[in-house]
């Protein structure tokens, strides 16, 4: 039996290596995208968790956080905790700030700076790397690599103080992330906040202790957060990002296995006679079934292995970015660890997906009889799918499409399951319709072409497609799914772009904005408040308004985005406005009150007076008037200053005044068009992963069609060799292959367009609304559809090159020699 398995599986792999490699490559592309996106999602979550717990989760229990994270709170609270905390728990005071590291003249990054008592905090210093003198700084490995790239010296700005990091001043910690640890007293001195702490970490000493018995101390200036709370908050903050990445990658995997299913159909037809021979020499149906299934598992194994290696390469080379308003791309890129669970899941998906993709054809091998040695194929009239007649399949497809559309548009906050089920039903309906439409379309084409002087090779190629609609229907379905995915994702990004532009026009009525370009790239506020106060008194401007953003504003243990601006006179400046998606997702709506931690007045309960459509934060936006913000919070910097032009001054005079201010304070002024570009660039960075998915989907579909044509050549080798023997030349052979590919590509493309017209509203008004709570301006990419008649013939030529190469190498004498 071992010899049978070896000869049947590995012997075939050896003799048909290019075909098998195409199949393995198709699987690997889908698995690679899944693995890379999951790795990046895990790393994104790790960056948020690590920044919360100080980049050391070992023995970490929880922390007390000062309500005023900018200036911290007095360290007197530490003495209170020492008196009530068990001996089994260590208290590690910390003061955290942010540093701006200049890598090059045009690139700067923001990194956490952690001040702590290094000798008492339990920070482990590798004795092998320990210096003769105690270092000024402890830095992460990735940061050390960046400084080493700059020649061992870098400049960092901490609390308006410029410091130089030199190789002799720091010790490298074996930890991931970008951060600096320094003595707490020195950092407090640099920030002019002596005796102030931003957090107090609680860690276990190594002795057994039940954390559930720990009773937090209540304080007006401090809030206790357990480790579980911090991890849950990070998960909530990145929940939508992780879900979207998972959906995006699994769709790519689905396209891959559509291709694999098509490949197994061709493989079954090519080896059907071999199964009959095995039965005739004493094998049984179960052996045939297991042979085919084993073949699928091996292809899935190697496809998964190659996909995992490729996925790790993509993740480590940062070809796919996972960015949102909470994460920092530089921090994510500093992580290199890979969870074993992701690799394991990638393998399981690859192998199980291959099994599922081959199960139908494996079942068909179970039904083979020795008489199939002489039977060419089933007649068209007897063709069924899993026992269903054509009529039942038609009814099923006509039922699933409207059912899927209805399910996909169900509104259910934070639940994308109805939308995904709806998408699945719509795709299933279209796959079944493609299967049914192939023979009908071929008949119509045959009638049309009969009126013209068309090459017989074209007619032969098309009629061969009609004989096996299930096999070629899978090929067209793969193209349909890839095309639909491209158009749907393009519709999504175009709709986002249109909505974003509309939002900027509605929310930013100013003529110009003043920004700090360098700090804007790091996500930090960089326009000094005193500049705004000076410009308020400047008669050269009609009006100036402050604008401040906090992307990690905590309410009830969750992250939201805070926008601080000047409310119109019709609003109460001591109350809040929230975005409609915040009301939809978390039921924080007009008339409700929320309690927020403030710098000056501890916990404050504030009422929500209104909701408005606000296209900015996927988690929800809270809007606060600047006057109320100044009463409760302290900040030295704004995100920008909105400037309204004085109508009594010319455009040139206004620009001159702005130029003077920009030069004086190292700022930059931008007009409304440039402001839109900043937002659009940020959006494009977030959605850059979708471009990768589009390319992957198209490439997989091209592989699917090429593989299908190659298996057609193998299966029909004797017929094709006979045609060549009776005088069919290379051009006519190419016409035969080209006509088949052109039909399948055209059918798949236009079915994909129709499919995307149904899926796009589901994605935008169903899945997207349930996930983020906002309604986008629908924008379908009509300009792509117009280009299809030009693109299809060109793409088709590329697809036919590899199959035509195999056909040209075919030897007539070998193929026509019967055993």
N, C-alpha and C positions, 0 to 999 in steps of 0.2 A: 504493500500500500504506500510505503514511503516513496518508492520509486515512481509510482503513479503521480503522487502529489508533486514530487520534484520535477518530473518530466512535463507535467501539465502546466504547472505554474512558472517555474523558473526557466524551463525550456522555452516557453512562449515569450517570457520577458527578454530572454537572450536574443531570440530571433526577431522580435518586434520592439527593439529598444526605443526607437524614436517615438512610437505611438504611446508606449507606457510612460515615457518621460513627459510627454504633453499632458497626460492625465495627472501625473504626480505634481507637475508644475501648477496645473489648475487648482488642485487641492491646496497646495502650499501657499498660493497667493491669498486665498481666503483665510487660512489659518494664520498667516503672517500678520494680516491686518487685525485679526482678532487679538492675537497675542500682544502686538505692539500697543494697541489702544488700551488693553487691560493693564499692561505694565505702566503706561503713562497715567492712567486713572489712579492706580495704586500709589504711584509716586506723588501725584498731586495731593492725595489725601494725607500722605506722610508729611508733606511740607507743612500743611496746616496743623496737623497734630504736633509735629516737632516744634514749631514756633510757639505753640501754646504751652508746651511742657518744658521748654528750654533745651531741646535737642538731647535729652537724656531721660528715657522712660524707665530705666532700671530702678526698681524699688520705689517708683513714684506712686503716691497715693492720691494726692490732690494738691490744691493750692488756694491761697487766699489772694484775691486780686483787688487792687485799689480801684475805687470808682473812677478816680482821675488817672487814666493811664498815661497822660502826657507828663504830668508832674509828680505822680505818685501820691503817697500819703506818708505821714510821719511814722518813724520806726518805733514809736512808743507802743504800738499795737503788738510788736514782737515780744515785749516783756510780758504783756497780758497773756499771750499764747504760751509762753514758756512756763507760766505758773499753772496752766491747766492741761498741758499736753503730756501724755504718758512718755516715759523714758524710752520706750521702744520706737518712738517716732522722732526723726531729726527735723529740725526747722532750718531751712536754707533761705535766708533773705536775698532778694534779687532786685536790681534796678535795671530795667531794659530801656534801650533807646534804639534809634536807627542811624546807621551810618551810610554816607554816600561815597562809594568807592569809585574812583576814576581809573578806568582800565586804559582808555585811549583818549585822545582829544574829543572824540565824538561819541564815546560809549561810557556811560556810568550806570552803576547798579546800586540798588538799595539793599542793605543787609542788616539783620538784627545784630545789635551790640548788647551783650549780656554782662552786667556787672555783678560779681558775686565774690564772696570770701573763698578764694580758690583753695586755701589750705584746709578749711573746715567743711567745705561743701561736699567732699567726697569725689571730686573730679579726679579721674584716674590719669596719671601721667606715666607714659611708658618709660621705665627706668633706662632702657637702652638708648632712648633718644634724649634723655634729660641733659640739659646744659650745665655748665659749671655755675652759672648764675641763674636765679629764678627769672623766667621770661616775663616780659611786659604783657604779652598777649598769648592766648591759646586760640588757634584758628583751625577750621575744618580742612580736611585734605584737599577738597576741590578748590577752596579759596587759596590754599598754598600753591596749588598748581597754576592758578591764574597769576598769582604774584610772581612765581618762578618764570612764567612766560614773559613777564614784563622786565625780567632781569633781576628779580629778587628784591624789588623795591616798588612800592605803590603809595598813593596818597589817598587818605580817607578823611571825610569831614564828619565830625561828631558834635552835635549841639553847637554848630557855628565855629567849632575849633578844628583847624586843619592839622592832621597828624600824618607822619610818615611811617609806613610799615616797612621795616627792613628785615632781612633774613635773620640777623642776629638777635632780633627783638621778639621773635615769636617761636612757639613750639606747636607742632602739628598734632592735632587730635585725630585718632582713627575713627572719624564720624562723618556721616554724609550731611549734605546741606551746605549752605553758605552762611557762616556766622563767625563772630569774634567774641571771645570771653576775655574780660579784663578785670582788674581789681575793682570792687564795688565803690570804694572810697574815691578812687581816681576818676571813675565815670561820673559819680555824683558831683565831684569838683568841676569836671569839664562842662557839665550841664547846669552848674550853679544851683544845685538842689541837694545840698548836704542834708544828711539824716532822713532822706526821702526814699521810700521803697515802692516799687510797682507791683511786686508779688512776693509771696512767701511760700516756698515749696515745702511739701510734707513728704518725707521719704522714710521707708522702713530701715531700721538698723540691722536687720538680719534675723531678729527674734520674731517668733510667731506672734501675730497680732490680728485681731478681727477688725477690719476697717468698718464693718457695719456698726460697731459700738462707738465709733468716733462721732462725737456730738459737736458740730460746728459752732464756733463762737460768733454771736451776733454783733455786728458793728455797723455804724452809719457810713464809715469810710471804706469798709472792706466787705467783699462777698466771697463765700467759699464755693469752690468748684471741684468736684471729684474727677478722677481720671476718666471714669465712665461717661460723665457729662461732657467732658472735653472731646472725647472720641465721638460721641453721638452728635455733638455740634458740628464737628468736621464732616461727618457723614451726611448730615442734613445740608450743610453748605455746598457740598459737592455732589449731592444726590442726583440732581438733574444732569450734571456733566457725566457722571458714571453711567447713568441709564442711557443717555444719548450715544455715548461711545459704544456701549454694549449692543444697542440696536443697530448702529451703523456697521459695526464689525460683523454681527450675525447675518445681516443682509448680504454682505459680501460673501460670507461662508455659504449662504443659501444659493447664491449664483454659482459658486464653485461646484456645489453638489448637484445643481441642475446639469452642469457640464458633465460631471462624473456619471450621473444617471444616463445621460445620452451616450457617454462612452461605453458604459456597460451594455446598453442596448446593442450598439455596434459590435461589441465583443461577443455577446451571445449569438448574434446572427453569424458572425465570422466563425465561431467554434461549435455551432449547432451540430454539425456532422460528427465532430469529435465526441460529443456526448452520446450520440447514437452509436458510434463505434464502441465506446466504453460499455454501453449496455449490452451490445451484441456479443462481447467477449467475456461477460460474466459479472460486470459491475452492477450496482443497483441505483435506484433513484436517489436514495439518501446520500450516497457517495457523490453523485453529480451535484446535488444541492450544496454539500459541504465544500466541494472543490471550487465552485463558483464563489461561495461566500468567503472561503480562505483567500482566494485571489483578490477579492475586494478588500479584505482586512490588511493584506500585505501592501496593496497600493495605498490604502489609508494610512498605514504605519509610516511608510517612507514619505508620503505627502505631509503628514503631521510633523515628522522629524525635520524635513527641509523647511516647512513653514515656521516652526518654532525658531530655528536658527536664523531664518530671514527676519522673523518678527523681532527677535532680540537685537539684530543688527539695525533695524529701522528705529527701534526705541532708543538705542544707545547713540545713534547718529543724529537724533532729533529731527528726522525727516517728517514726523507727524507731531504737531504741537497740541497740547491739551490746556488751553488757556481759558480762564473766565475771570470775573472781577475779584475773586477771592485769591486765586493762585498767582504765583510769580513764575514766569517761564524760566528765569535764571535759576531759581531754587529747584524747580522740577528737574532741570538738566543736570544738576549737581548730584542727583541720586543715581546709583548704578546697581544696587541690589535688585534681584528679581525673585519674587515669591515662587516657591516650588508649586504652589497650588495652581497658578496660572498656566505653567507648563503642563501640569497634569491634566487640567481641563482642556487645554488645546489638543493634547493627545486623544483624550476621550471623544471630543467633538469630531476629530479627524477620522478616527476608526469607526465610531458609531455612525457618523454621517455617511461614510463609505458603505457600511452595511445596509443602512436604510436606502441609500441610492441604488444599491444592487439587489435589494430583496425581491423586487418584482421579477427581475430577470433570473434570479436564483430560483424562484418558484417555477418559472417557465422551464428551467432545466430539469426540475423534478417531474414535469409532465411530459418530457420528451419520450418518444417511443422509437424502437429501432427502425420503424418504417420511415422515420424522418430522414434517414440516409438518402432516400430517393425522392422525398417530397421537397420541392423547390421552396414553396412558401404557402401560407394560408391564403385562401381566396379573399378578395376584398370584402365580399358580402359577409363573411364570417368574422371579420375583424371586430374585436371587443376590447374593452379595458377593464381588467379585473372582473370580468363577467357581465359588465353593463353594456347594453346595446347602444347604438348611436342615438336613438330617440331619448333614452333615459339620460344619456350624457348631455344632450342638448338641454333638456329640462333642468338638469342639475346645474349646468353653467348659467342658465338664465335666472335661476333662483339664487345662486351664491353671490352674483355680482351686486344686485340691489340690496341683498341682505347685508353684505359686507359694507356697502356704502352707508347704510343706515346705522349699523353698529359703530362704524368709524367716527360718526359725527355725534355720538352720545357725549354729553358734557359730564365729566366726573373728575373733580379736582385731584391732581397728583396721581391719577390712575391712567396709564397708557395702554393697559391691557385691552379695553374695548377697541381702541384704534388699531392696535397690532392684530387683533383677531379679524377686524374688518379688512385690513390690508391682506391678510392671508386668504380670506374668502374671495376677494376680488382677483387676486393673482390666480387662485385655483380655477375660478370661472373662466378667465382668459386663456389659461393653459388648455382647458378642455375645448374651448371654442377654436383655438388654433389647430388642435388635433382634427376637429370636424371640418375646418375650413380648407385644409390642404387639398383633399380630393376635389372639392367644389371649385376652388380657384384654378386648379390644374385643368379641369374641364372647360372652364370659361376661357382660359388662355389658349387652350388647344383649338377652340372654335375661332378665336380671333386670329391666331397665327396661321390657321389653315387658309385664310384669305390672302396671305402674303407668301412670298417666296422665301421661306425660312429654312435655314440649314437643318437637315434631318437630325444632326447631332444634338441640336437644341431640343427638338421634340422628344428624342430618346431620353435626354437628361431629365426633362420635366415629368415625363410619364413614369420614370423610375421612382420619383418622389411620391407619386400617388399610390404606389404599391405598398409602401410602408409608412403611413402617416404618423403612427405612434413614435417611431424612431426619429423621423425628421421633425415631428412636432416638438419633441424635446429640444432639438437644436434651435428651432425658431423661438421656443419659449425662453431659452437662455438669452438669446438676443433681445427678445421682448422685455425680459426682466431687467437686463442691463440698460437698455434704452430708457425704459420707464424710470429706473433709478436715477439716471443722469438728468432726465427732464424734470422729475419731481424735486430732486435736490437743487437744480438750477432755479426752479420755481420758488423753492423755499428761500434761497439766498437772495434772489431778486425781490421777493416780497419783503424780506427783512430790510434790504437796502432802501426800497421805496418807503417803508414805514419809518425807518430811521431818519431819512431826509425830511419826511413830513413832521416828525417829532421835533427835529432841530428847528424847522421853520416856525412851529407853533410855540416852542418853549424859549427860543432865543430870538427876541425881537431886536436885540442890540445890533449896532452897525459893526462894532469891533469887540474883540476880547483880548485881554492882556494875560499872558501865561508865562510860566517859567518852563521853557521847553525841555531843559535837561531833567528837571525833577518830574515833569509830566510823564516822561518815558519810564520813570521808576514807579509811577503810581503815587507819588508824594505831592502834597500841596506845597507850592513854592513861591507864591506871590505874597510879599509881606503885607500884613494888615495895615501898617502905617502908610503904605502907598495908597491904599484905598481911601484912607482918611484924608490924605492930602488931596487926592483927586476929587473928593466930594466938594472941596472948597474951591476947586479950580473952575473959573467961569468959562474956560475954553471948551468945556464939555456940557451938553444939555443935562445929562444924568449919568451917574455910574452906579452899578449894582454889584454887590458881592456875590460870589458863588463858591460854595465849599462842598466837597464830597467826602464821605466816610463810607468805604465799601464794606466795613466790618462793624456795623452798628448793631449792638446786641440788645435784643428785646426778648424777654422770656426764654433766654438760653439759646436763641437762634440768631443767625446773621441776617441782617437786612442792609440795604443801602440808604444812607442818609443824604438828602440834598438840602443844603441851607441856602436860601435866597431871600429876596425881598418880596413879601406877599403883596398882591394888589390891595387897594384900600377896602374892597368889599369883604375881605377875610379878617377874622380875629387873629391878631399876631401872636396871641398866647395859646393858640391851639394848633393842631397839626392837620396836614392833608396827607392822604395816603393814595398810592396807585391802585387802580381797579384790580390789577392782578394780585395785589396783596390781600384785598378783600376776598377775591375768588379762592385763593389758595389757602389762606390761614384764617379767614373769617374775621379779620380785623377791619371793621367797616365804619361808616359814618355813625356817630353817636356813641361808639365804644370809647373806652379809656384805656391807655396803656401806661405802665410804670417804667420809667427809664432812669438809669444811673447817671447822675450829672457830677461835674467837678466841684461846683460850689454849693449845691443844695441837696447833696446825697440823692435819695430816691424821690422822684417827682411823678405824680400822676397827672396826665395831660389828656385832654379830650380830642377826638378826631372830628373835625367839622365838615370834611368833604372828601370825595374821591374824584380822581381824574385819570383819564387814560394817559399812562406814562410809560413810554417805551424805553426803558433803560435797564432795569435790574430784573433778572429772571427769578429772583427770590422775593421781590417786592421793594418798593421805594417809599420811604417816609420823608415828607417835606416839612421843613421847619423854617419859620421866619428868622431872619438874621438877628433882629433885636432880642428875641427870646433866646436864641442860641448864645448870644454874648452874656446874657444874664446867668446862664447855667454852665457854660463851658469856656475854657480858656484855650485859645489858639493864636499862634503868632503868624500863621500863614493861611492864605486862601488858595483854592484851586485855580481861580481866575477872577478877573474883574470884567464885568460886562459894561461896555461903553456906548452911550448914545450920542451921536454927532450933534453938535450945535449947528442949527440951521443957519445961523448968522455967519458961519465960517465956511470957507470953501473946503473941498476935499483935500487940497494940497496943504492947507493950514492945519487941518486936523491931523493929517499924517505926520507933519513936521513936529507937532506937539507930542504925538505918540512916540515918535522916534526919539525925542529927547528923554522921555520917561524911560523908554526901553533901554537906551544906552546907559542912563544913570544907574538903573537898578539891575542891569543884566537880565532883562526880560524880553519878551517878544510879543508884538501885536499881530493879530490875524483878523481877517474879515470873515464874513459868514460862510463864504465858499470854502475857505481854508479850514474853518471849524468843522464843517461837514466832512471834509476829507479826513480829519483826525478821527472822527467817530467811525467813518467807513473803514479806515485802515485797521482800527481796533476790531471791528466786526469781522473783517476779512481774516484777521489773525486767528480769531476764535473758530471760524468756519473753514480754515485751511484744510482741516482733515477731510472735509467733504470733497475737495478737489482730488485728493488721493484716492478716495473711494470711487469717484467717477472714472478715473483712469484705470483703476484695478478692475472695475466692472466691465468696461469696454474690452480690456485686454483678455479677461477670462472668456467673454463671449466670442471674441475672435479665435481664441484657442479652441473653444467648443466647436465652432463651425469647421475649423481646419481639421480637427480630430474626426469629426463626423464624415468629412469628405475623404479622409484617408482610409477610414474603415469601409466606406462605400467602394473605394478602389480595391481594397483587399477582398471584400465579399463578392464583388462583380468582376474580379480579375479575369476570369475565363471569358466572360462576355466582352469586356473591354479589349482583351488580347485578340479575340475573334474579330472585332471591329477593325483593329489595327491590321490584322492579317488580310482582311479583304479590301484594304486600301484607305482607311480613314487616316488622314495625316495629323500632325501635331496640332495644327491650328484648330481642326475640327474636334480633336480630343479636348483641347482647352475650352472650346465653345461649350462642350458638354458639361465640363466641370463648372465653368463660369455661369452657365444658365441655372444650374442647381443652386450655386451659392447666391446668385443675384435674387432668385426667387425667395430663398430662406431669409436673406438679409432684409429684403424689402418687406416681406411679411412680418418679420420680427420687429423691424423699426417702426412700421406704421401701427402694429398692434401695441408696441411700447408707447407710442404717442397717445393712442386712445386710452391705454391703461393709466398713463400718467395724468390724463385729464380727469380721471376718477380718483386716483390716489392723491393728487395734489391737494384738493379740498379736505380730504381726510387728514393729511399730514398737517395742514395749516390751521384748519378750523376744528379739528378733533384732537390729534396727538399733541400738537404744539400748544393749543389753548389749555388742554388738561395739564400739561407739564409746566407751563410758564404763566398761564392765566391771561395772556393778551391776545388780541385779534389783529392779525397782520393785514396789510393792504395786498390783496391777491394780485400777483403779477406773473402771468404765464409766459414762458420764453418763446413767443411766436417766431422770433427771428431765427431760432434754431430749426424750427420745422421747415421754414422756407429754404434753408440750405440743404435739406436732406436729399432732394433730387440730384444735387451736384456731388454730395459726399458719398452716397451709396455706391455708385459705380466705381469710384476711386478706391474706397475701402475694399470693395469686392475683389479688385485686382490683387491687392496685397494678400487677401485671404487665400486666393487660389494658387499662389506661388508655390507653397510647400506641397500641397496635394499634387500639383502638376509635375513637380520635381520627381515625386515617387512614381507617377504614372509614366514619365519619360524613361525611367530606369527599368520599367517592367520589360521582362524578356518574354517574347511571344512563345518561343519554343518551350520554355519552362512552364508557363501558365497553361498551355494547351496539352501538356503531357499528363494524361490521366494515369493514376496509379493502377 
